Amino acid sequence: MNKRVTVIGSLFFLFANQSYAVEGQLHGLVEISAHDRSEQKSWTAGGWGMSRFGTQSNVLNISRGVLEGRVDLSSAWSGHAVAQYVPDQNDKLGFTEAYVNYQPLSKRYQFRSRIGAFYPRMSLENPSLGWSSPYTYQYSAINAWIGEEVRTFGAEFEIKRPARRFRSKYDISFLGALYKGNDPAGTLVAWRGFTPHDRQSVINERVQFAPLYALMAPQLAHQGQYVEPFSEVDGRFGYYFGTHIGYLKKHTLRLYWYDNNGDPSVLNRNTQQYAWDTKFWSLAWRSKLSKQTQVIMQAMVGNTAMGARRGVDNDFNSWFVMLSHTWQNYRVSGRLEQSKVIDKDFWEFDPNNSETQAATLNIRKQLNKQWQLGFEWQYLDTRAEFRPPVGRDAQQQETLYRATAKYQF
Amino acid sequence: MKKFIGLLCWLGFSCQALELTVKDTQGQPLVGAAVWLEGKQWSVNDISLSQQYNMGQKDRNFTPHALIVPQGAKVDFPNFDSILHHVYSFSEPKAFELKLYRDKPQAPITFSQTGVVELGCNIHDWMLGYILVVNSGVFGLTDINGKVNLPLMENQLGTTTLKVWHERYENLDKPESKQLNIVQTNQKIQYQLQQPLLDKLDFLTDETDGYE
């Protein structure tokens, strides 16, 4: 399959009182990566490592495979699904997104709605196929966390004033969503901390983390050593609001307020998952300084808490700045970032303070339409107060190298 | 257009052309102005109708950005991108929509009514293109020097109406007009716009604006 496959369904069916041929398209990618592995076992294998590929990983692997399908049901309605394969943990296969999109043709203001499971569009770092990044292999800690713990299971509505249709320089849109099933979001912030990586969670996934000392305390006796980030625990709806503003596609701003409206006192004893009360602001900015060079920034600030008396109560913040430059068939991107988790609660047996600093440098070359080859270096420095109680150093440094060949169709 | 001139030459017609230069109100050469001649001798002919007209999509832009075609022409919409485009028009002369998957061309669309057809894409809303449908067989678009050569045959002399249109007009449905007396087929003519143009909207898009 060296090109996009066009699927022409032979079925005709009635949709919105009209008969349409079912048409669609399929895109995909495969990433083959060689790693200089971390010397620790990664959190995905229940270890203390802060990088995705640790002692449990193969030196050479298929780091990710993605199939993304679109089916057009009518002029306005389309169905979308993104399936993903990752080797960690135990060859995981699943869907990262599955939704229907409603986007009727319009002369002026554009209405759009998505219903199903999908990413909120907070990131300007992940515009590529399967929510991957055209800049670096490992996403910033902000978007790595969104990729593993934040997903909308509900309906999003957007009203947009597209610049072109108004002969204006400004695009402006407002979005809002109502959703369920994102209750344990925040667990990894508290008990693993922020870290840059590219391991997106699939729907219904269970993500492990290290065997923390705090989990042995009676107060946390019902908490599993994992998170099921997309599960519904308290039966309440969460929401987010956002706005996108663009200037001639040169400058883009995205501002979101996210609140999963979790009731931190509610626990599901079967799945051993609490509802976390998680809320944050996310502000993303991209400026194209020229046709070749762009700068991307994002900052997030928020709070997450669990337990009837908010026994875990953490503020968190994270930011990154990235510069990316293209030259012939090359793209070079460099990113600096810092994240902090600030423990505010009275549970002294469960220290959550952590700090993450990382520098990432990526160079990639587009060999032809399908193949891309790249190399990434990352320096990762983390300090976490949950390590000393099990006899580990609070501070931990890792230097990672990764070469990736990507095939996309 | 070069092909068109070549065909005329091959058919034994005069290879000479009317050279028209369009300038804006500041006197600067204007690129992308559509010009055509109206009148009986310059009306739509079989040769201009039999040309291949394409409005492609490449790198999430319409290419060409503007296309001028004679009334009754058929236009193809080839998609050179690997992604889907949902091309539409709400314009009076021709309202339509096409979902254009790569490698699956749709049947050409016939434009039988004159006027301006504004094209958009429902997926990539910065994409904007124009098809001008004109009641003429002598037409063209100005180049970067504001110049366009309109090939004329020996019998296409006399008094005609020159029409000039640009996408930065305030009112897109009102091309400017001027009476012209063509006395020879290789005449050189200058035309200066009567109205100021709206600001140029230069959208800067690349692959980081989304792959869909």
Chai-1 contact restraints between the chains, C-beta under 6 A:
chainA,res_idxA,chainB,res_idxB,connection_type,confidence,min_distance_angstrom,max_distance_angstrom,comment,restraint_id
A,R4,B,S82,contact,1.0,0.0,6.0,A-B,restraint_1
A,R4,B,R102,contact,1.0,0.0,6.0,A-B,restraint_2
A,T6,B,Y101,contact,1.0,0.0,6.0,A-B,restraint_3
A,T6,B,K104,contact,1.0,0.0,6.0,A-B,restraint_4
A,Q25,B,L84,contact,1.0,0.0,6.0,A-B,restraint_5
A,Q25,B,Y101,contact,1.0,0.0,6.0,A-B,restraint_6
A,D72,B,K99,contact,1.0,0.0,6.0,A-B,restraint_7
A,L105,B,Y88,contact,1.0,0.0,6.0,A-B,restraint_8
A,L105,B,N122,contact,1.0,0.0,6.0,A-B,restraint_9
A,K107,B,F90,contact,1.0,0.0,6.0,A-B,restraint_10
A,P127,B,T208,contact,1.0,0.0,6.0,A-B,restraint_11
A,P127,B,G210,contact,1.0,0.0,6.0,A-B,restraint_12
A,S128,B,Y211,contact,1.0,0.0,6.0,A-B,restraint_13
A,L129,B,Y211,contact,1.0,0.0,6.0,A-B,restraint_14
A,P134,B,T208,contact,1.0,0.0,6.0,A-B,restraint_15
A,P162,B,D125,contact,1.0,0.0,6.0,A-B,restraint_16
A,R164,B,W126,contact,1.0,0.0,6.0,A-B,restraint_17
A,R164,B,L128,contact,1.0,0.0,6.0,A-B,restraint_18
A,L248,B,F203,contact,1.0,0.0,6.0,A-B,restraint_19
A,K249,B,W126,contact,1.0,0.0,6.0,A-B,restraint_20
A,K249,B,F203,contact,1.0,0.0,6.0,A-B,restraint_21
A,K249,B,L204,contact,1.0,0.0,6.0,A-B,restraint_22
A,K249,B,T205,contact,1.0,0.0,6.0,A-B,restraint_23
A,K250,B,L204,contact,1.0,0.0,6.0,A-B,restraint_24
A,K288,B,L204,contact,1.0,0.0,6.0,A-B,restraint_25
